């Protein structure tokens, strides 16, 4: 249940962080330049760059924390790994030598050219 909620939140945060990063760079002609006209500040106000930057940082932190939480909840239990460390791998018997066919040394002659009949 917890993994499902975290996964849904993670999937919702991903497009939001993509959009906010696209809106972040008004000088380079990012999405904010397209939406806001001259640098993105006219349509959204003078403090748009600060708000976009704070939203980017906040979404980045949420993205990181969700990724960390998902990684910790989806990992394999380490107890099973620790119990196998003390055991040795079972020895495998070598393949019997008598069952190996002898190598082929001669090849049958193949016709070189067209044969007439």
C-alpha positions in Angstrom: 0.0 0.0 0.0 2.8 2.4 0.9 4.8 1.6 -2.2 1.7 2.3 -4.3 1.2 5.7 -2.8 4.8 6.6 -3.1 4.9 5.4 -6.8 1.8 7.5 -7.6 3.3 10.6 -6.0 6.6 9.9 -7.8 4.9 9.7 -11.2 3.0 12.9 -10.5 6.1 14.8 -9.4 8.1 13.8 -12.5 6.1 15.8 -15.1 5.8 18.8 -12.7 9.6 18.9 -12.2 10.1 18.7 -16.0 7.7 21.7 -16.5 9.2 23.8 -13.8 12.7 23.2 -15.1 11.6 24.2 -18.6 10.1 27.4 -17.1 13.2 28.2 -15.0 15.5 29.8 -17.6 13.9 32.9 -19.0 17.3 34.3 -20.3 17.9 31.3 -22.5 14.5 31.4 -24.0 13.0 28.5 -22.0 9.2 27.9 -21.6 9.0 31.0 -19.4 10.1 33.2 -22.3 7.4 31.7 -24.5 4.6 32.1 -22.0 5.7 35.4 -20.6 6.7 37.3 -23.7 9.7 39.4 -22.7 11.7 37.2 -20.4 8.7 35.7 -18.6 8.3 38.5 -16.0 5.6 40.5 -17.8 2.8 38.0 -17.7 3.7 36.4 -14.3 5.0 39.4 -12.4 8.4 40.7 -11.4 9.1 37.9 -8.9 8.5 35.0 -11.3 12.1 33.9 -11.4 12.3 33.6 -7.6 9.0 31.6 -7.4 10.1 29.3 -10.2 13.5 28.8 -8.6 12.0 28.0 -5.2 9.5 25.6 -6.8 12.3 23.9 -8.6 14.3 23.4 -5.4 11.2 22.2 -3.5 10.2 19.7 -6.3 13.8 18.6 -6.5 13.9 17.8 -2.8 10.5 16.0 -2.9 11.7 14.0 -6.0 14.9 13.0 -4.2 13.0 12.0 -1.0 10.4 10.0 -2.9 13.1 8.2 -4.9 15.0 7.4 -1.7 11.8 6.2 0.0 10.9 4.0 -3.0 14.4 2.6 -3.1 14.4 1.7 0.6 10.9 0.1 0.4 11.6 -1.9 -2.8 14.9 -3.4 -1.8 15.4 -7.1 -1.0 15.7 -8.0 2.6 19.3 -8.2 3.7 18.8 -11.1 6.2 18.6 -13.6 3.3 21.9 -12.3 1.9 23.7 -12.5 5.3 22.7 -16.1 5.9 24.1 -17.2 2.5 27.5 -15.7 3.2 28.7 -18.4 5.5 27.8 -21.3 3.2 30.1 -22.7 0.5 28.9 -23.3 -3.0 28.1 -27.0 -3.7 31.0 -28.7 -5.6 30.2 -29.8 -9.1 31.5 -33.0 -10.4 33.7 -32.7 -13.5 32.2 -34.0 -16.8 33.2 -37.6 -17.6 35.9 -37.8 -20.2 34.6 -41.1 -21.8 31.4 -39.5 -23.1 33.3 -37.0 -25.3 33.2 -38.0 -29.0 36.6 -38.2 -30.8 37.4 -35.1 -33.0 36.6 -35.4 -36.7 39.9 -35.3 -38.6 38.8 -36.0 -42.2 36.2 -34.1 -44.2 34.4 -35.7 -47.2 35.4 -34.5 -50.6 33.0 -32.1 -52.1 32.6 -31.5 -55.8 34.6 -28.6 -57.1 32.7 -27.7 -60.2 29.5 -28.5 -62.0 29.2 -32.2 -62.7 28.0 -33.5 -66.0 25.8 -36.5 -66.1 
